[in-house]
Amino acid sequence: MPELTVIIPTNRPPATLAPCLQALTKQRMAPARFEVLVINDGALHNLAPLAEIFRTAGLQVRVIEVPRGGPGPARNRGAAEAAGALLVFTDDDCQPEPSWLEAMLAASQHHPNALLGGNVVNRLKHRPASEASQLLVSFLYRWYNRDPFDARFFASNNMAARRDQFLARGGFDPRFTLSAGEDRELCARWREDGGRLVYVPTARIGHTHDLSVPQFWRQHFKYGRGAAMYWAVRGSVHQHGSSDGEIAVRAPDGRAEVVVESPAFYWHLLCYPLRTVRWPRALTVTVLVALSQLANALGYVTTARHWPRLRSTQRRSRSELLR
């Protein structure tokens, strides 16, 4: 019986997934101690031959076919099928370092009720858009996770939780069908349910998200759409004693409150590339970071126009959603 289950949602060709599976064959943890569930999210690609290659290499890997529903519901299906007591989530374009699973297992033993988040690094230094995308996440981790034992946000491409804890909290909200906002919502709900988020910097993965500038724009426009869905689903915000200067404003429906970050947040965000990236590349990355915020805002506004319809989904019970 495996101790851990690695869950990888995918809807891309086998060539994208192969480096991730290859990295998992290099884990220091014995292959018998973990299984890998690849959730094929409605794509027509045949992943069975790839899985067979890695089974021959000793990896306990299984492909589960599901209708297209987005990565959140795909991860939930993986959790339902998992044999391991610890669920570890990553994405098909990520390559975990050899100590990844050992680090997550050790952290779960010290913090059994926590949602765990690991360290993500960009592997495509030659792609400015890829670098800017990962730099944005790194900034959010610095801003929100100053106390690693009382963190506030983790991205779903490097996350872990005990299966019983994950299922008890309903997993990822299946209303999030985009790859945007579902991790933020789970983190917020986990904290509100009395759980903790614990950052595990030694659980490292490399991210090879190859982005052109147009793809970067579309990604952050989608994140803006995810943010609108986040506030539509949550309805109102519950503060956690944050001193970051957040500002509450009325949502388009006139009822719910939406929290926006303080001007200091955006100032530090724009300055972050100038402090962490070498010149003159820092200027390019800074422009891309500014562009991401414009795309995010436009995605949010475009989706928030449908706020009353989005809000109506909140009246559906979680038990109905998870059936």
N, C-alpha and C positions, 0 to 999 in steps of 0.2 A: 504494500500500500504506500503510495507516494506521500511525502510530508507536505509538499508544495505543489501548486498547480499554476503554471504560467499561462496566461490568457492573452491571445493576440488576435484582435479583430482585423480583418483585411477585406478589401475589395479590389486589390490591385494584382497585377500579374505575378507569377511565381518568382520572377527575377528580383522583384522588390523584397519579397519575404526571405529569400534564400540566405542573405548575409545575416539576418537576425537568427535564423535557425542554426547557422554555422557558429555564431557566437555562443549560442546555448550549448553546443557540443563541447565548448572549451571551459565550461564552468568548473570550478574547483570542487563543487559538490558532486558526489557520485551520481551518475545518471539514474540509478534506481530510486533515488530519493525525491525526484520531481518528474512531473509529467508536463506536457505542452499541449494546450488545446488551441488550435487555429480555427477561428470562427469566420467562415467565408460568408461575408455579409451581402448575399444576393448577387455576387459576381458570377460570370459565366466561365471564369478560368478554372481549369481542372488542376487542383492542388494535390490530388492523390499521388501522382508520380513523384513529386517533390517530397511529400511526406514519407514515402517509401524509401527514398534515398537516405533520409536522415534516420529513419528507423533502423536501417541497415548499419548506420554509423553508431547506433546505440541509444539514440534519443527516443524517449517514450512520447511520440507525437501522434496526435489524432486530429483529423479535419472534421469539423461540424458544419454542415450546410444550413443556413437560415435564410428566410426571405429578407430582402433589403429593408433594414429598419434603422440603420445608423449604428455607430460604434457603442453607444451606451447600452441599448438593448442587446447588441451582440455580446458585450462583456457580461451582461446579466445571464445570458444563455450559458456562457462558459462557466459562470459561478454555479449555476444550477447543475451542470454536468460534472463539476470538479470532484475529484477524489481527495485532494489535499486539504489539510486543515488551514493552510495559509494560501491565500490567493495573491498572485503577483501579476500586475498588469503592465504590458508594454505595447508598442506599436510595431507595425511591420517594417518601418524604416529606421528602427533603432537596433543598436548592437550592444548588448550588455557586456560589461567587463567581467573577467573571470570570477571575481569575488562578489558579484552582484547578489546572487541568491543567498550566499552565506551571510552577507551583511543584512539582508532583509529578514532572514530567519532569526539571527541573533537579536535584532531590534524588536521583533515580535515577541520574543521570549521575555524581554525586559519590559515591553509595553503591550501586553496582550490585547488590550481593548482599544488601541490607538489605530488611526488611519496613518499609514506610513508613506512618506514621499522621499524619493531619492534624487540624486544629482544628475542633471542632464547637460551634456556638452555638445557643441556643434562640431561635426567632423568635416564640414565643407567650408573651410576657411577661405577658399578662393571664390566663393559665391557671396557677394555682399548682402543679397536679400536673405539668404539662409542665415548669415551671421546676425543680421538685424533681427530676424524672427526669434532666434534663440536668445539674443541679448535682451529682448523684451521680457522673456520668461525669467531670465536670470535676475533682471531688475525687480520683477514682481516677487521673486523669492527673497531678495534682500529686504524689500520694503515690508512684506507681510510676515516673513518668517524670522524676524530678528531674534526671537526666542525659539530655538529649535525644538523645544519641548512644549511649546504653545503656539504652533504655527497656524496659519490661516488659509493657505492655499497651496495645492499641489496640482500639477498637470497629470493627466491620466496616463501618459506614456511611461511613467515610472512611479508606480503606486502599489501599495500592498495593504492587505487587511486579513484578519482571521475570517474564515468563511462564515462562521456563525454570526459574527458581528456584522459583516457585510449584508448577509441575508436578513438579519433582524431589523436592519435599517432600510430595507427595501431596495438596496443596490442603487444603480444609476436610475434616475427618473426617466422612464421610457418615452416621455413626451419630448425629450431632446433627441430629435432625429438627425440633426446636424452634428458634425464633430466640433462643437462649440458650445460652451456653457455648462455641459453636463458634469464636468469635473468641479467647476466652481460651485454648482448647486449641491453636489454631494458633500464637499468640504464644509459648506455653511450648515447643511442639515446635520452632519456628523457632530459639529460643535454644539449646535442647539440641542441635540439629544443628550448632551452631557459628555460626549466623547472628546478625546484629544487628537490633535494632529501632531505627529513627531517627525521631524526632518532627519534623514539618515544620509549624511553627505558621502559616506563610504560606499553607498549603493549607487554606483555610477553606470550610466549608459551613454553611448555616443549616438548622436542624432544625425542622420544623413537625409535631411529634408531639402531636396534640390529645388530651389525656388528661383524663378525669374522675377523681374519686377512686376509684370502683370499678374503672375500667380501670387506674389506677395500681397498685392492689392486685393485680389479676390479672397485670399485667406483672411485678411483683417476685416474686410467687409462682412464676411461670414461670422467672424467673432462678434461684430457689432450686432448682427442678427441674433446670435446666441445670447448676448447681454440683454436684448429686449425680451427674449423668451425667459431668461432667468428672472427678471423682475415681474413678468406676467405670471409665472408659476408661483413665485414666492408671495406676491401680493403686497407685502410690506416687509420692512427690514427690522431685524432685531439687533441692536447694538451690543457689542461685547466689551464695552469699556475702552474702545480704541481711542488713542490720543493723536491720531494721524490727521485730524482736522477735516474729516469727511463732512459733506454738506448734504442735507436731506432736501429734496425737491419733490414737487408733486408730479406723478406720472400723468401721461396723456388722458387716462380715464378719470382724473380728478380725485381719485380716492387713495390709491396706493402711494406710498413714499418710495422714492428711488434715491439711493445714496450715490453721490458723485464725489470723486476725490477732490481734495483741496488743490489750489494753484501750486502749492509746494510740491505735490506729487508730480505734476506735469513738468515743473521746472527741473526737479531731480532726474526725471525720466529723460529729458532732452540733454541734460548734462552728462548722463551716465556713459554714453558712447565716447564722449570726449575724454573721460577719465580712464576708460578701459580698453580702448582701441587705438592702435598706432596711427599717427598722422602719416599721409593725408587721408587715409582710408576712414578715419574717424568722422570726417565731414560727410562722406557718402552715407555712412551708417546713420548718422544723426538725421540726415534728410529723409532716409527711409523710415526711421522711427517716427518722425513728424508725419510722414505720409500714412503710416499705419493708423495714427490717431484720427486722421481725416477719414480714412476708409471705415474705421470702426464707428465713428459718429454717423456717417451716412448709412451704414448698415443698420445701426440702431434706429435712426429716425424712420427709415423706410419700413422697418418691421413694426415699430411702435405705433404706426398709423392704424394697425389692425389690433390695437391693444384690447378693446372690449371682447373681440372674438378669442384672443389668446387667453384673456382672463377667465373666460367661461370654462376652459379646460381644468381650472383649479377646482371646480365643483365636483369633478369626477373623483371618486375615492381611489386611494392607492391600491386597494385590493383589486379594483376593476382594472386598473392600468397594468398590474403585474400578472394578470391571468394569462 
